[in-house]
């Protein structure tokens, strides 16, 4: 190379130039060898670093492009995604509403029998638990005082009848006197006109006619008094006979004796202030009293069917029907007092039992039944997602009437027959396209759950 001296040599592998001394004082005079000159820095490492940087930038740009493309594809798939959602048809709740309430059995009729005749218990034919028929004699009372009063009243009737005969005889006598006085007055008046009798005698005979007429009227009044006395006395006799009839205490209806408080020889009074002789219940038909809440009271009318269950008789169900109610609700509890009549011909039920009464109350409005999993509660209220026939979704607000756990009864918002989505996703929106996937739930199960 042109920059080297004639005595320099160059290493071809490394490019190092070596200077050789000439003998003219080259070197440092110290006797050391020729001096080495360092080479300039190389370009290889910078090139490698640049290539690596370019590769990394290219890789990062490619990754960013892939992410953007994936996001766009995800958005496209989300826009075009058609979810498969389970649906079920809304069922109409047209069956009666079953409501179970606690109740208590009571006798259809209950009577406490008191003495109506004063006397002593002469005979007792029944005790508690005795079943009797209507008209059976339960107790006999001995009442000698009452018997004597009846005999005396009957004798007084005889006396008054004799007085009536006497009064009637007096009437006949008074009539004869009137006839005689009339005839005498007629003859005297004729003689007085002819001058054969005085005017005084004529006046006396005329006055006698009037006097006898008054006597006849008095006698006839006496007959009426006697007849009235007889009628009054006969009423007294009838009253005493009725009282003597109460010496036999009879059963007012078919039933069972539930209480007894007297025994043979006890004195009883007819004033009704003492203890009842016996108590009876009629149990061939029982009344069951229940209090129906206000929300179902409107549908409770005579004839509504009822079933009765007794906890102590789990294998039997008794049938009855509503016969009467108080019509007005109790203001303290807003319930309707209702009585259910239950036939009890075999005597299996007893008065005073605690029972459960299930009433089949007719519905007063058109309600629908849906599964509980179809409901959604959000800021817009209670809603369900409806699958339209065109394959889109519609959110609709509903109102809950009864919450039955797994099923819900709706009274507003649904008409029945709509296809609703079960467990709708949170991102489901109005107008979104969907694909129906019929549910395995049975509509009959929904109806039975709503009863």
C-alpha positions in Angstrom: 0.0 0.0 0.0 1.2 3.6 -0.6 1.3 4.5 3.0 3.8 1.9 4.0 7.6 2.4 4.0 9.8 0.1 1.9 10.8 -1.9 4.9 7.3 -2.6 6.2 5.4 -5.9 5.8 1.7 -6.5 5.9 0.0 -9.6 7.3 -2.7 -10.6 4.8 -4.8 -12.5 7.3 -5.0 -9.8 9.9 -4.1 -6.7 7.9 -1.4 -5.8 10.4 1.5 -3.7 9.1 5.0 -4.5 10.6 7.8 -1.9 10.4 11.4 -3.2 10.1 14.3 -1.0 11.1 16.8 0.0 8.5 20.1 0.5 10.3 19.7 4.2 10.1 18.6 4.7 13.6 15.2 3.2 13.3 13.8 2.0 16.6 14.0 3.6 20.0 17.7 2.9 20.5 16.8 0.5 23.3 17.4 -2.6 21.4 13.7 -3.6 21.4 11.9 -5.1 18.3 9.8 -3.2 15.8 6.6 -1.4 17.1 2.9 -2.9 16.4 0.1 -0.5 15.2 -3.6 -1.6 16.3 -6.2 -2.1 13.4 -9.4 -0.1 13.1 -12.7 -1.6 14.5 -14.8 -4.0 12.4 -18.5 -3.6 11.0 -19.8 -7.2 11.7 -21.4 -6.8 15.2 -23.4 -3.7 14.2 -24.7 -5.6 11.2 -25.9 -8.5 13.4 -27.5 -6.2 15.9 -29.4 -4.4 13.2 -30.6 -7.6 11.7 -31.9 -8.7 15.2 -33.7 -5.4 15.7 -35.4 -5.6 12.3 -36.4 -9.2 13.1 -37.9 -8.3 16.4 -39.8 -5.3 14.9 -41.1 -7.5 12.2 -42.2 -10.2 14.7 -43.9 -7.7 16.9 -45.8 -6.1 13.9 -46.9 -9.6 12.8 -48.1 -10.4 16.3 -50.0 -7.2 16.5 -51.6 -7.8 13.1 -52.6 -11.3 14.2 -54.2 -10.0 17.4 -56.2 -7.3 15.4 -57.3 -9.9 12.9 -58.4 -12.3 15.7 -60.3 -9.5 17.5 -62.0 -8.6 14.2 -62.9 -12.2 13.7 -64.2 -12.5 17.3 -66.4 -9.4 16.8 -67.7 -10.8 13.5 -68.5 -14.1 15.1 -70.2 -12.3 18.0 -72.3 -10.3 15.6 -73.2 -13.4 13.6 -73.5 -15.8 16.5 -77.0 -17.4 16.9 -77.3 -18.8 20.4 -79.2 -22.1 21.0 -81.4 -21.4 24.0 -83.9 -23.7 25.7 -87.5 -22.6 25.4 -90.8 -23.8 26.8 -94.4 -22.9 26.1 -96.3 -20.8 28.6 -99.2 -22.8 30.1 -102.5 -21.3 31.1 -103.5 -21.9 34.7 -107.2 -22.9 34.2 -107.4 -25.4 37.0 -108.7 -24.4 40.5 -106.2 -23.1 43.0 -105.4 -25.6 45.7 -104.9 -24.0 49.0 -104.2 -26.0 52.2 -105.2 -24.4 55.5 -105.4 -25.6 59.1 -108.8 -26.3 60.5 -110.7 -28.0 63.3 -113.6 -30.4 63.2 -116.8 -29.5 65.1 -120.1 -31.3 65.6 -122.8 -30.4 63.1 -125.2 -29.9 66.0 -124.6 -29.7 69.7 -127.2 -29.6 72.5 -127.1 -29.2 76.3 -130.3 -30.8 77.8 -131.8 -29.1 80.9 -134.7 -30.1 83.1 -138.1 -28.6 82.4 -139.8 -30.5 85.1 -138.9 -30.1 88.8 -138.4 -33.5 90.5 -136.0 -36.3 91.1 -134.0 -38.4 88.6 -136.0 -41.7 88.6 -134.1 -43.5 85.7 -131.0 -42.8 83.6 -130.6 -44.9 80.5 -127.5 -43.4 78.9 -123.9 -42.4 79.9 -121.1 -40.6 78.0 -120.3 -42.3 74.7 -123.7 -43.7 74.3 -125.1 -43.4 70.8 -128.7 -42.6 70.6 -131.4 -42.0 68.0 -133.8 -39.1 67.8 -136.7 -39.6 70.2 -135.0 -42.0 72.5 -135.7 -41.6 76.2 -132.5 -40.7 78.0 -133.7 -39.8 81.5 -137.0 -40.1 83.4 -137.8 -37.5 86.1 -140.3 -38.3 88.9 -142.4 -35.1 89.5 -145.4 -35.9 91.9 -146.0 -32.2 92.6 -146.5 -31.6 88.9 -148.9 -34.6 88.7 -151.0 -33.2 91.5 -151.1 -29.8 89.9 -152.4 -31.4 86.7 -155.1 -33.3 88.5 -156.2 -30.2 90.3 -156.3 -28.2 87.1 -158.4 -30.9 85.4 -160.8 -30.9 88.4 -161.2 -27.1 88.1 -162.1 -27.6 84.5 -165.0 -29.8 85.6 -166.2 -27.2 88.1 -166.1 -24.5 85.4 -168.0 -26.7 83.0 -170.7 -27.1 85.6 -170.9 -23.4 86.1 -171.3 -23.0 82.4 -174.3 -25.3 82.5 -175.8 -23.3 85.3 -175.2 -20.0 83.4 -176.9 -21.5 80.4 -179.9 -22.5 82.5 -180.1 -19.0 83.8 -180.2 -17.7 80.2 -183.1 -20.0 79.5 -185.0 -18.8 82.5 -184.3 -15.2 81.6 -185.7 -15.8 78.1 -188.9 -17.2 79.6 -189.2 -14.2 81.9 -188.8 -11.9 78.9 -191.5 -13.7 77.0 -193.9 -13.6 79.9 -193.2 -9.9 80.5 -193.8 -9.2 76.8 -197.1 -10.9 76.8 -198.3 -9.2 80.0 -197.3 -5.8 78.6 -199.2 -6.5 75.4 -202.5 -7.3 77.3 -202.1 -4.5 79.8 -201.5 -1.9 77.1 -204.6 -3.1 75.2 -206.7 -2.9 78.3 -205.4 0.5 79.2 -206.3 1.8 75.8 -209.9 0.5 76.3 -210.1 1.9 79.8 -210.1 -1.4 81.6 -206.7 -0.9 83.1 -204.9 2.1 84.5 -202.1 3.9 82.8 -199.9 3.0 85.8 -200.3 -0.7 85.2 -199.4 -0.3 81.5 -196.2 1.5 82.5 -195.3 -1.1 85.0 -195.7 -3.9 82.5 -193.6 -2.1 80.0 -190.9 -1.6 82.6 -191.0 -5.3 83.4 -190.3 -6.1 79.8 -187.2 -3.9 79.9 -186.0 -5.4 83.2 -186.4 -9.0 82.0 -184.5 -8.1 78.9 -181.6 -6.8 81.0 -181.7 -10.0 83.1 -181.4 -12.1 79.9 -178.4 -10.1 78.7 -176.8 -10.6 82.1 -177.4 -14.3 81.9 -175.9 -14.5 78.4 -172.8 -12.6 79.6 -172.5 -15.1 82.5 -172.4 -17.9 79.9 -169.6 -16.2 78.0 -167.7 -15.7 81.3 -168.0 -19.3 82.1 -166.9 -20.3 78.7 -163.8 -18.0 79.0 -163.0 -19.5 82.4 -163.1 -23.0 81.0 -160.9 -22.0 78.1 -158.3 -20.5 80.5 -158.4 -23.5 82.7 -158.0 -25.8 79.8 -154.9 -23.9 78.8 -153.5 -24.4 82.3 -154.2 -28.1 81.9 -152.5 -28.2 78.6 -149.5 -26.4 80.1 -149.2 -28.8 82.9 -149.6 -31.7 80.5 -146.7 -30.3 78.5 -144.6 -30.0 81.6 -145.4 -33.6 82.6 -144.2 -34.6 79.1 -140.8 -33.1 80.0 -140.5 -35.7 82.7 -139.0 -37.9 79.9 -135.8 -36.3 78.6 -135.6 -37.4 74.9 -132.8 -37.1 72.3 -133.3 -34.2 69.9 -131.3 -35.8 67.1 -129.1 -38.8 66.3 -125.8 -38.5 68.0 -123.6 -39.4 70.9 -123.7 -38.4 74.6 -120.6 -36.3 75.4 -121.3 -35.3 79.0 -123.4 -36.4 82.0 -123.8 -34.5 85.2 -126.7 -36.2 87.1 -127.4 -39.6 88.5 -130.4 -41.4 89.9 -131.9 -39.6 92.9 -130.6 -36.2 92.1 -133.0 -33.3 92.5 -133.4 -31.1 89.4 -135.1 -27.8 89.0 -137.2 -26.6 86.1 -135.9 -23.0 86.2 -133.0 -23.7 83.8 -130.4 -22.1 86.1 -128.8 -25.4 87.1 -126.2 -27.6 85.4 -127.2 -29.4 82.2 -128.4 -32.9 82.6 -126.6 -34.2 79.4 -124.7 -32.9 76.4 -125.0 -34.3 73.0 -123.2 -34.0 69.6 -124.4 -34.9 66.2 -121.4 -36.4 64.4 -122.8 -38.1 61.3 -121.8 -34.8 59.6 -119.0 -32.7 60.8 -118.3 -29.0 60.3 -114.7 -27.9 59.6 -113.9 -24.3 60.2 -111.1 -22.6 58.2 -110.0 -19.0 57.7 -109.4 -18.3 54.0 -107.0 -15.4 53.2 -108.2 -12.4 51.3 -106.4 -13.1 48.0 -108.6 -16.2 47.5 -111.7 -15.3 49.5 -113.5 -14.0 46.4 -113.6 -17.4 44.9 -114.9 -19.2 48.0 -118.6 -20.0 47.5 -121.0 -22.8 48.6 -120.2 -25.9 46.6 -116.4 -25.5 46.5 -114.8 -29.0 46.8 -112.5 -29.7 49.8 -110.3 -32.6 51.0 -109.5 -33.2 54.6 -106.4 -34.9 56.0 -105.9 -35.9 59.6 -102.2 -36.2 60.7 -103.1 -39.2 62.9 -104.9 -40.9 59.9 -102.3 -40.5 57.1 -103.7 -43.2 54.9 -107.2 -41.7 54.5 -108.5 -38.6 52.8 -112.0 -37.3 53.5 -114.1 -35.3 51.1 -116.4 -32.4 51.7 -117.6 -29.1 50.3 -118.1 -25.6 51.4 -121.6 -25.0 52.7 -121.5 -21.5 54.2 -119.2 -18.6 55.1 -119.4 -15.4 57.1 -119.4 -13.4 53.8 -117.7 -10.5 55.7 -113.9 -10.8 56.3 -112.4 -10.5 59.8 -110.8 -7.1 59.9 -108.1 -8.3 62.4 -106.7 -11.0 60.0 -108.3 -10.2 56.6 -109.6 -13.8 56.4 -113.0 -15.3 55.6 -114.5 -17.7 58.1 -115.6 -20.7 56.0 -117.4 -23.9 57.1 -116.9 -27.2 55.2 -119.4 -30.0 55.8 -117.8 -33.5 55.8 -119.9 -36.7 55.8 -118.9 -39.0 58.7 -121.2 -41.9 58.4 -118.6 -44.4 59.7 -117.6 -42.3 62.6 -113.9 -42.2 61.7 -113.7 -38.4 62.4 -114.4 -36.9 65.8 -115.3 -33.4 66.8 -112.3 -31.3 68.0 -109.7 -32.8 65.7 -106.9 -30.7 64.2 -107.0 -31.2 60.4 -105.6 -29.8 57.1 -108.2 -28.7 54.6 -107.4 -28.3 50.9 -109.8 -26.1 49.1 -110.1 -26.2 45.3 -110.9 -22.5 44.8 -112.0 -21.5 41.3 -109.9 -18.9 39.6 -111.3 -15.4 39.1 -108.8 -14.4 36.4 -106.7 -15.7 33.5 -103.3 -16.7 34.9 -100.3 -18.4 33.4 -97.6 -20.7 34.8 -93.9 -20.5 34.0 -90.7 -22.1 35.4 -88.9 -20.0 38.0 -85.7 -20.2 35.9 -87.3 -18.1 33.2 -87.5 -15.0 35.4 -84.9 -12.2 35.3 -84.8 -9.4 37.8 -83.0 -6.3 36.7 -83.2 -2.5 36.8 -86.2 -2.7 34.5 -88.2 -5.0 36.9 -89.3 -8.6 36.6 -89.0 -9.8 33.0 -89.0 -12.9 30.8 -87.4 -13.4 27.3 -89.9 -14.4 24.7 -88.8 -16.2 21.5 -90.8 -14.8 18.6 -91.9 -16.8 15.6 -89.4 -14.9 13.4 -86.5 -16.2 15.5 -85.8 -13.0 17.5 -86.0 -12.2 21.2 -88.4 -9.9 23.0 -88.0 -8.9 26.7 -91.4 -8.4 28.4 -92.3 -7.3 31.9 -94.5 -9.6 34.0 -96.2 -9.5 37.4 -96.0 -12.3 39.9 -99.2 -13.5 41.6 -98.0 -16.6 43.4 -94.5 -17.9 44.0 -94.6 -21.7 44.2 -90.9 -22.3 44.4 -89.9 -24.1 41.1 -92.8 -22.5 39.3 -94.3 -19.0 39.2 -97.9 -18.0 38.6 -98.2 -14.8 36.5 -101.3 -12.7 36.3 -100.0 -9.9 34.0 -97.8 -9.8 31.0 -98.4 -13.2 29.4 -101.5 -14.7 27.7 -100.4 -18.3 27.4 -98.9 -20.2 24.5 -95.8 -17.9 24.2 -92.4 -19.6 23.9 -90.2 -18.2 26.7 -86.4 -18.7 27.2 -85.1 -20.7 30.1 -82.1 -19.3 31.9 -81.6 -16.4 29.4 -78.0 -15.1 29.1 -77.2 -11.7 30.7 -76.1 -10.3 27.3 -79.3 -11.2 25.5 -81.0 -8.2 24.0 -84.2 -7.2 22.2 -84.3 -8.2 18.6 -81.3 -10.6 18.9 -81.5 -13.7 16.7 -81.7 -17.1 18.5 -82.4 -20.7 17.8 -84.9 -22.6 19.8 -83.9 -25.7 21.7 -87.1 -27.2 23.2 -86.9 -28.0 26.9 -87.5 -31.4 28.4 -89.9 -30.0 31.0 -93.5 -31.0 30.7 -96.3 -28.4 30.7 -98.5 -30.7 32.7 -95.9 -30.7 35.5 -96.1 -26.9 35.5 -99.9 -27.0 35.8 -99.9 -29.6 38.6 -97.3 -27.5 40.5 -99.5 -24.4 40.2 -102.6 -26.1 41.9 
